[in-house]
Amino acid sequence: MSNARWIVTLTLGVIMFGIGLFVAIRPLWTHNAVFLGARWLDLTFAAVFMLRGMINVRTALNRRQARLAQG
């Protein structure tokens, strides 16, 4: 994996997690206003994006570490 590819994967993971976190905590300052039309849809979107973001970050770090171990 090239250096740019693991950085892009890591960056996308952090951005996805951030978007999911934003959608999840947004009702705290908008007085329970929904973002995507329904509360369940907001929570599902947030959960999926946060999970996918964590997976991207973990994958990028594991691949980088494996590549460094190979030499």
N, C-alpha and C positions, 0 to 999 in steps of 0.2 A: 504494500500500500504506500502510495507516495505521501510525502509530508503534507501537501495541500489537501489531499483527500481526507485524512484523519482530522485535520483542522476544520474542514467544512462539516464533517459529520458531528464533531463536537459542538461547533457553533450552532448548527441546526437543532441539535438536542437541547442546548441551553435556551434557544429562542422558543422552541415548542413548549418546554417546561414553563417558561415565563408567561407565554400566552395562556396556557392552561391555568396557571396560578392566578393570573389577572381575572379570568372569567370566573374562577372559583371564589375569589374574595371581593369581587366588584359589588355584590349586594350589600356589603358592610357599609359602604359610603353612598349608595344610591337608594337607600331605603327600600330594599328588597325588589328593585326593578330587575326585570329579566333582560338578558342580552340577546338571546336567540329565539325568543317567543314563548318558551315554557321553562319552568324551573328544572324539570327533569332533563331537558335537553341541554341546558347550561351545565348541569353537574356531570352529565355523560361526556359532553365535549371536553370539559376540564379534566376529567379523569383520564380519558383517552390521550389527550395531548400531554398531560404530565407523565403518564406511563410511557408513552412513545419517546418523550424527551429523555427520560431516565434510561431507557434502553439504548438510545443513540449515544448518550454520554458514556455509558458503561462499555458499549461495543467499541467506540473510538479509543477509549483508554486501554482496553484489553488488547486491541489490535496493535496499538502503538507499543505497548509493553512487550508483546510477543515479537514484534519486529526488532525491537532493541535487544531482546535476549538472543536473537539469531545472529546478530552482529552486523 
